[in-house]
């Protein structure tokens, strides 16, 4: 109950604070540059130049505090020892390059990048095409999109139960082992089967992100001019040809945006691995390794911050490309 009232108070302060800021800043600006009198035109022009910055000011301030400052702080920490008491330069980065767990994390992240965006986009595209052609398509879309409403931790717990193992002959509470045992096979410790356990973890993120890809690509498919499709059909094109040679090329920009957006999510994947394997059995990824160095055992803020900077450097180019491409699509 205390948390509820704290949330209500926080929302109230936030809403009324924004209203008070906008009203008060406009009032002060109009006092400084009154929109009347002999200099009214010049005052209005100056006020209009300042007014957007009054509205953007709080957002820029908080973004600077919560986004920009941590980047420089992490960069500074990454060049110091475990406790930040001694400057070590690039030693933490050099150490990671020779560390087996770091190389394993990089390899697994690369594997995730190759598999998850490709499968999520492919299944999302197929689902978008099929659900648009079915009478119950909206119900199908709702079911496919539903995993997006589940947190990564919740999804990890759900799928951990699906992969759950019990000794042969015992009642299998894991869906996958129950099916295997019902078919006469032996139950498996799926999350310990190297290297297939990485694929079993990736399935969870594909299951979540397919709904996102489907919604975006469905909107793109509906935006294709009907004239081009009708012309292709009149020319004798088969449904497969219409889909792959007419529709897909016209939404390639949207496919690229979906692909890169999921790629950014994949690079930062942490929750699923943390909940299901905690990076054991060859499933370690960069974000989970960073967490281990920062908060497990004896914390080493230098090495943990170095991984955070590496992760940021991997994400930034893809994010910039995504923003540039999205702006190009809007134009």
Secondary structure, DSSP 4 states (H G I P E B T S, - for coil): -HHHHHHHHHHHHHHHHHHHHHHHHHHHHHHHT-SSSTTHHHHHHHHHHHHHHHHHHHHHHHHIIIIIHHHHHHHHHHTB-TTS-SB-TTHHHHHHHT-HHHHHHHHHHHHHHHHHHHHHHHHHHHHHHHHTTSTTHHHHHHHHHGGGGS-HHHHHHHHHHHT----TTSPP-SHHHHHHHHTT-----GGGSTTHHHHHHHHHHHHHHHHHHHHHHHHHHHTS-HHHHHHHHHTT--HHHIIIIIIHHHTHHHHHHHHHHHHHHHHT--HHHHHHTTTTTTT--HHHHHHHHHHSSS--HHHHHHHHHHHHHHHHHHHHHHHHHHHHHH-
